[in-house]
Each structure stands twice: as structure tokens, then as C-alpha cells.
Amino acid sequence: MRERTSPSGTPLRDRTPSGATARPRTRLDLPLPRRARLLPEWDPEAFGRLSERIARFLGTGRFIVWMTVVIILWVVWNVSAPSDLRFDNYPFIFLTLMLSLQASYAAPLILLAQNRQDDRDRVNLEQDRKQNERSIADTEYLTREIAALRIGLGEVATRDWLRSELQDLVRDMHEHDGDGPRGTRTVFPPEHHRGRDMGDR
């Protein structure tokens, strides 16, 4: 504890952290400072795109043609050129080293490109699966709605049913008519030629 005196002369006390748990207070509204790294930093996405471009080029016929031309020129130069101008004498140890170095870098780049392609395929398959699930759910919903409409329409009177019912009603009226012989009375008489309401006056 440290003691301080106020302008009036009374002692003031400040609480200062002490012990093994004492740490300086950090502000939560400020970002933490970046820690220094010994290794260089790079963008994984940019490196992945570069690896895919290299792997795509390695898998083309153009790369094979250029590589064949370079090897032929390398061998021809180191066989037919003067001895003081040759940089890789037979058995072409430097050429073997370069080809091994190229293969050692090409294999991881191709694997990295394949891994990225697998990740994309996995995401696409997941999206396709979700889309199929939504399509199946929509189809089932439409099937239930159509079944409900068919059930509802089964209880609705259709035109053919009304026509048959009216025909049965007319037939019953003809059969139970006592004013004249059966089938001689017209249920719906035609309109008068002089007008519709002339007979009602």
C-alpha cells in the first residue's frame, strides 16, 4: 500500500496489484497488438490458386512438349558443344538433379490442387444434397395439397352430377304426374311468341 496526502492533509490510499496474480489491466475495446512472427506470412487462398494454375499447366500437352524440347537441347548442347562451354557433362548429373527437383515440387503442388478440388466437390455435393432435400420437401407438400384438393373436389357437386339429378327429378315428376298421361306434360314450357310476360297479365 502506498499512502498519499490530499491537499487538505488527510492521507489517501491507492490500491495497487501485488502478488503473483497481479497483471496490468487490458482494455477490451482495443485490439491486441500483433505478435512478431519469425516465419513469413502468405495468403493461403492466393497460394492455392497459384498451385492450381501450376498443376493445371503440368497436366497439359504443352508442358510435355516444352519439357521434351528443353531436355533435347540440354543433351545436344552438352554432347556437341566444346568442352569449355559444357555445363553438364555425361552422365548429365545436373539434368537429373533438375528433373528430380521439378518432380519433388510438382507432386505436392498437384496434391494441394487435388485437395482444393476435393473441398470444392464436397461443398458442391453438400449444396446439391440440401437442394435435393428442399425439392423433395416441396414435392411432398405439393402432393399433399393435390390430394387434399382431390378429396375436397370429391364432395363438390359437378355439372354432370347436377344434370343427372335434374334428369332423375324430371323423370320422377313425370311418373307422379296425375293431370295427364305419362310423359305428355312439359316441365319447362317454351316462352310465348308475343312476349315473356303476356300470359301473366
C-alpha positions in Angstrom: 0.0 0.0 0.0 1.2 3.5 -0.8 -0.1 6.5 1.1 -0.7 9.9 -0.5 -1.8 13.0 1.1 -4.7 15.2 -0.2 -4.5 19.0 -0.4 -6.2 19.1 3.0 -3.6 16.9 4.6 -5.6 13.7 5.0 -3.8 10.5 3.9 -5.1 8.8 0.7 -4.5 5.2 -0.2 -4.2 3.7 -3.6 -4.7 0.0 -4.2 -2.0 -1.4 -6.3 -2.0 -5.0 -7.5 0.5 -7.1 -5.7 1.5 -10.7 -5.6 1.8 -13.4 -8.3 -1.7 -12.7 -9.8 -1.1 -9.0 -10.4 -1.3 -8.2 -14.1 -1.8 -4.9 -15.9 -5.3 -4.3 -16.9 -6.0 -4.7 -20.6 -8.7 -2.7 -22.4 -11.3 -4.8 -24.1 -12.3 -2.1 -26.6 -8.8 -2.1 -28.2 -7.5 -4.9 -30.4 -4.5 -6.8 -29.3 -1.2 -5.8 -30.8 0.2 -8.1 -33.5 2.8 -10.6 -32.3 6.0 -10.8 -34.2 6.4 -13.9 -36.3 9.6 -15.5 -37.3 8.1 -17.3 -40.3 6.9 -15.3 -43.4 3.2 -14.9 -43.9 1.3 -15.6 -47.1 -2.2 -15.7 -48.3 -3.4 -19.4 -48.4 -6.0 -18.7 -51.0 -3.6 -17.0 -53.4 -1.1 -19.7 -52.9 -3.8 -22.3 -53.5 -4.8 -20.6 -56.7 -1.2 -20.5 -57.9 -0.7 -24.2 -57.2 -3.9 -25.0 -59.1 -2.6 -23.0 -62.1 0.8 -24.7 -62.0 -0.9 -28.2 -61.6 -3.2 -27.4 -64.5 -0.2 -26.4 -66.6 1.7 -29.5 -65.7 -1.1 -31.7 -66.8 -1.2 -30.3 -70.4 0.5 -31.5 -73.5 2.2 -28.1 -73.9 4.2 -28.7 -70.8 5.3 -32.1 -72.0 6.3 -30.7 -75.4 8.3 -27.8 -73.8 9.9 -30.2 -71.3 11.0 -32.6 -74.1 12.4 -29.7 -76.1 14.4 -28.4 -73.1 15.8 -31.9 -72.4 16.8 -32.5 -76.0 18.5 -29.1 -76.2 20.2 -29.8 -72.9 21.6 -33.1 -74.0 22.6 -31.9 -77.5 24.4 -28.9 -76.1 26.3 -30.9 -73.5 27.3 -33.5 -76.1 28.2 -31.5 -79.2 29.4 -28.2 -77.7 33.0 -27.5 -77.0 34.3 -28.9 -73.7 34.8 -25.5 -72.1 31.2 -24.5 -72.9 29.6 -27.6 -71.5 27.9 -27.2 -68.1 26.7 -30.7 -67.6 28.9 -33.5 -68.9 27.7 -37.1 -69.4 26.0 -38.8 -67.4 24.1 -35.4 -67.1 24.0 -35.4 -63.3 22.8 -31.7 -63.2 19.9 -32.6 -65.6 19.0 -35.5 -63.3 19.1 -33.1 -60.3 16.9 -30.6 -62.0 14.3 -33.2 -63.1 14.2 -34.6 -59.5 13.8 -31.1 -58.1 11.0 -30.4 -60.6 9.2 -33.6 -59.7 9.6 -33.0 -55.9 7.9 -29.7 -56.3 5.3 -30.8 -58.8 3.9 -33.7 -56.7 3.0 -31.5 -53.6 1.5 -28.8 -55.9 -0.6 -31.4 -57.6 -1.7 -32.9 -54.3 -2.6 -29.4 -53.0 -4.7 -28.7 -56.1 -6.5 -32.0 -55.7 -7.2 -31.3 -52.1 -8.7 -27.9 -53.0 -10.8 -29.6 -55.7 -12.0 -32.2 -53.2 -13.0 -29.4 -50.9 -15.0 -27.7 -53.6 -16.6 -31.0 -54.6 -17.6 -31.7 -51.0 -19.2 -28.2 -50.8 -21.0 -28.7 -54.1 -22.2 -32.1 -53.0 -23.5 -30.7 -49.7 -25.3 -27.9 -51.6 -26.8 -30.4 -54.0 -27.9 -32.6 -51.1 -29.6 -29.6 -49.4 -31.2 -28.6 -52.7 -32.5 -32.2 -53.2 -33.9 -32.2 -49.7 -35.7 -28.9 -50.4 -37.0 -30.2 -53.7 -38.3 -33.4 -52.1 -40.0 -31.4 -49.3 -41.6 -29.1 -51.9 -42.8 -32.2 -53.9 -44.3 -33.8 -50.8 -46.0 -30.6 -49.9 -47.5 -30.2 -53.4 -48.5 -33.9 -53.3 -50.4 -33.4 -50.1 -52.0 -30.2 -51.4 -53.2 -32.0 -54.6 -54.5 -34.9 -52.5 -56.4 -32.5 -50.3 -57.8 -30.8 -53.4 -58.9 -34.1 -54.9 -60.6 -35.1 -51.6 -62.3 -31.7 -51.5 -63.4 -31.9 -55.1 -64.9 -35.3 -54.4 -67.5 -33.7 -52.2 -68.4 -30.9 -54.6 -71.3 -31.2 -56.9 -70.2 -31.3 -60.5 -72.1 -30.4 -63.6 -72.7 -34.0 -64.7 -73.9 -34.9 -61.3 -76.4 -32.0 -61.3 -77.6 -32.9 -64.7 -78.2 -36.5 -63.7 -80.0 -35.4 -60.6 -82.2 -33.0 -62.6 -83.0 -35.7 -65.1 -84.0 -38.0 -62.3 -86.1 -35.3 -60.8 -87.9 -34.7 -64.1 -88.4 -38.4 -64.5 -89.9 -38.6 -61.1 -92.2 -35.7 -61.8 -93.4 -37.3 -65.0 -94.1 -40.6 -63.2 -96.0 -39.0 -60.3 -98.0 -36.5 -62.5 -101.8 -37.1 -62.3 -103.0 -34.4 -64.6 -102.4 -36.2 -67.9 -100.9 -39.3 -69.4 -97.4 -40.1 -68.5 -94.7 -38.2 -70.4 -97.2 -35.7 -72.0 -96.7 -32.8 -69.7 -93.8 -30.4 -70.3 -92.0 -29.4 -67.2 -90.4 -26.3 -68.7 -92.9 -24.9 -71.2 -91.4 -22.7 -74.0 -91.9 -19.0 -73.9 -94.8 -17.3 -75.7 -94.2 -15.8 -79.0 -95.8 -12.5 -78.0 -93.5 -12.0 -75.1 -92.4 -13.5 -71.8 -95.0 -11.8 -69.5 -98.1 -11.7 -71.8 -99.7 -14.8 -70.2 -99.2 -13.5 -66.7 -101.4 -10.4 -67.2 
